[in-house]
Amino acid sequence: MLTALVLICAAAAAVEPLDCTRNNASTVMRMPAEFGNPATCFMHAQAYLAGSQIGRDLDANERVRIICVPR
């Protein structure tokens, strides 16, 4: 089973989303659910972020990366 980590990094720390890691993220959110495949994990993580206050308060100077990892 997979769970999603939503990483939010400052643009200065991560020019590209792939540069955003757990080590340089200003915010790390773990989804409270598990998924059977990566596509489902990714889609639910996007919706989870969009429905959160953190997701609504993102600005142009932040980068978002979603990674699905084994639980």
ZAMIMI-324983 format. One line per field, with one value per residue: residue number from 1; residue in three letters; y, x, z of N, C-alpha, C in turn. Coordinates in Angstrom, 3 decimals. Layout:
BEGIN
num	(NUM	...)
residuo	(ALA	...)
nyy	(Y	...)
nxx	(X	...)
nzz	(Z	...)
cayy	(Y	...)
caxx	(X	...)
cazz	(Z	...)
cyy	(Y	...)
cxx	(X	...)
czz	(Z	...)
END
This chain:
BEGIN
num	(1	2	3	4	5	6	7	8	9	10	11	12	13	14	15	16	17	18	19	20	21	22	23	24	25	26	27	28	29	30	31	32	33	34	35	36	37	38	39	40	41	42	43	44	45	46	47	48	49	50	51	52	53	54	55	56	57	58	59	60	61	62	63	64	65	66	67	68	69	70	71)
residuo	(MET	LEU	THR	ALA	LEU	VAL	LEU	ILE	CYS	ALA	ALA	ALA	ALA	ALA	VAL	GLU	PRO	LEU	ASP	CYS	THR	ARG	ASN	ASN	ALA	SER	THR	VAL	MET	ARG	MET	PRO	ALA	GLU	PHE	GLY	ASN	PRO	ALA	THR	CYS	PHE	MET	HIS	ALA	GLN	ALA	TYR	LEU	ALA	GLY	SER	GLN	ILE	GLY	ARG	ASP	LEU	ASP	ALA	ASN	GLU	ARG	VAL	ARG	ILE	ILE	CYS	VAL	PRO	ARG)
nyy	(-1.183	2.299	5.585	9.129	11.784	15.196	17.690	20.929	23.505	26.370	28.528	29.383	27.343	25.198	25.126	23.682	21.429	18.767	19.205	19.618	18.197	15.972	16.935	19.679	20.824	23.166	22.551	19.459	17.184	14.354	12.089	10.844	8.324	5.203	3.788	1.709	1.962	4.044	6.129	6.606	7.346	9.736	11.379	11.602	12.850	15.344	16.392	16.400	18.285	20.567	20.936	21.774	24.294	25.054	24.430	26.257	28.622	28.774	30.385	32.089	31.753	29.272	25.760	22.678	19.268	15.995	12.858	9.375	6.879	3.704	2.491)
nxx	(0.837	0.340	1.142	0.658	2.992	3.023	4.962	6.129	7.991	10.136	10.666	13.282	14.720	14.059	14.115	12.933	10.140	11.055	13.350	12.544	12.630	12.280	14.136	14.552	12.073	9.625	7.202	5.757	3.350	1.555	-0.606	-3.596	-4.402	-4.382	-3.343	-3.817	-2.531	-0.181	-1.346	-3.912	-3.165	-1.738	-3.763	-5.641	-4.050	-3.596	-6.204	-6.556	-4.619	-5.623	-7.998	-7.185	-6.187	-3.547	-3.047	-4.751	-3.520	-1.143	1.534	3.059	5.757	6.288	6.848	5.324	5.424	4.396	4.754	4.431	4.713	5.755	3.887)
nzz	(0.000	-0.592	0.551	0.454	0.311	0.633	-0.432	0.169	-1.037	-0.893	-3.668	-3.938	-2.766	-4.301	-7.509	-9.592	-9.378	-8.881	-7.476	-4.944	-1.830	1.013	2.772	2.226	2.233	3.257	4.292	5.091	4.383	5.344	3.880	5.348	4.461	2.615	-0.519	-3.408	-5.862	-7.721	-9.325	-8.261	-5.698	-6.222	-7.378	-5.279	-3.392	-4.575	-4.457	-1.703	-0.897	-2.249	-0.881	1.582	3.990	3.714	1.030	-0.218	0.431	-0.967	-2.726	-5.556	-5.141	-4.178	-4.440	-5.275	-4.572	-5.013	-3.642	-3.746	-1.470	-0.058	2.697)
cayy	(0.000	3.561	6.808	10.294	12.890	16.451	18.523	22.315	24.124	27.726	28.518	29.549	26.049	24.199	25.804	22.738	20.579	17.592	19.625	19.668	16.922	16.022	17.673	21.130	21.262	23.976	21.847	18.070	16.677	12.940	11.767	9.860	7.211	4.335	3.555	0.517	2.246	5.409	7.115	6.927	8.055	11.082	12.142	11.910	13.813	16.655	16.837	16.652	19.572	21.625	21.131	22.219	25.714	25.199	24.438	27.504	29.758	28.701	31.528	31.821	31.481	27.941	24.615	21.529	17.946	14.888	11.573	8.259	6.005	2.582	2.834)
caxx	(0.000	1.062	0.595	1.212	3.641	2.927	6.107	6.042	9.313	10.318	11.270	14.729	15.292	13.719	13.737	12.010	9.485	11.868	14.379	11.908	12.795	11.906	15.176	14.485	10.677	9.184	6.032	5.580	2.053	1.338	-2.030	-4.036	-5.055	-3.497	-3.849	-3.273	-1.676	0.351	-2.241	-4.934	-2.462	-1.434	-4.999	-6.212	-3.158	-3.896	-7.480	-6.311	-3.923	-6.528	-9.018	-6.597	-5.850	-2.190	-3.185	-5.400	-2.636	0.103	1.789	3.896	7.125	6.355	6.770	4.674	5.783	3.678	5.397	3.701	5.716	5.194	3.521)
cazz	(0.000	-0.715	1.136	-0.234	1.006	-0.101	-0.058	-0.284	-0.917	-1.413	-5.002	-3.788	-2.399	-5.319	-8.752	-10.234	-8.367	-8.549	-6.526	-3.626	-1.132	2.438	3.498	2.041	2.215	4.396	4.814	4.670	4.822	5.040	3.736	6.334	3.763	1.822	-1.867	-4.035	-7.021	-7.706	-9.942	-7.272	-4.632	-6.697	-7.558	-3.971	-2.733	-5.151	-3.900	-0.279	-0.818	-2.695	0.134	2.847	4.086	3.162	-0.431	-0.645	0.714	-1.740	-3.597	-6.728	-4.720	-3.576	-5.354	-4.676	-5.107	-4.371	-3.842	-3.159	-0.882	0.694	4.068)
cyy	(1.246	4.655	7.977	11.245	14.107	17.345	19.919	22.971	25.553	27.627	28.665	28.228	24.998	24.913	24.970	21.892	19.350	17.922	19.672	18.276	17.068	16.870	19.184	21.664	22.093	23.342	20.440	17.596	15.210	12.704	10.705	8.664	6.414	4.016	2.355	0.785	3.722	6.459	7.555	7.734	9.515	11.932	12.528	12.915	15.219	17.225	17.193	18.014	20.718	21.933	21.638	23.716	25.973	25.281	25.721	28.718	29.712	29.968	31.143	31.474	30.133	26.871	23.449	20.262	16.908	13.617	10.511	7.210	4.826	2.984	2.246)
cxx	(0.881	0.355	1.306	1.875	3.529	4.035	5.916	7.374	9.280	11.012	12.783	15.414	15.076	13.217	12.711	11.357	10.306	12.998	13.847	11.989	12.322	12.893	15.063	13.056	10.364	7.962	6.006	4.258	1.950	-0.164	-2.423	-4.748	-4.007	-4.170	-3.130	-2.389	-1.271	-0.596	-3.322	-4.337	-2.241	-2.699	-5.627	-5.347	-3.385	-5.174	-7.328	-5.636	-4.863	-7.591	-8.493	-6.306	-4.458	-2.247	-3.803	-4.500	-1.308	0.281	2.770	5.336	7.283	6.185	6.154	5.144	5.011	4.432	4.568	4.729	5.049	4.954	4.505)
czz	(0.000	0.069	0.463	0.745	0.102	0.434	-0.638	0.012	-1.438	-2.766	-4.934	-3.468	-3.481	-6.570	-9.513	-9.149	-7.967	-7.579	-5.093	-2.981	0.313	3.234	3.362	1.993	3.459	5.060	4.242	5.262	4.415	4.971	4.747	5.698	3.007	0.496	-2.490	-5.235	-7.036	-8.282	-8.953	-6.130	-5.020	-6.799	-6.220	-3.209	-3.268	-4.549	-2.417	-0.093	-1.180	-1.646	1.467	2.815	3.500	1.638	-0.952	-0.458	-0.045	-2.569	-4.705	-6.364	-4.049	-4.651	-4.596	-5.372	-4.308	-4.686	-3.124	-2.734	-0.186	2.139	5.027)
END
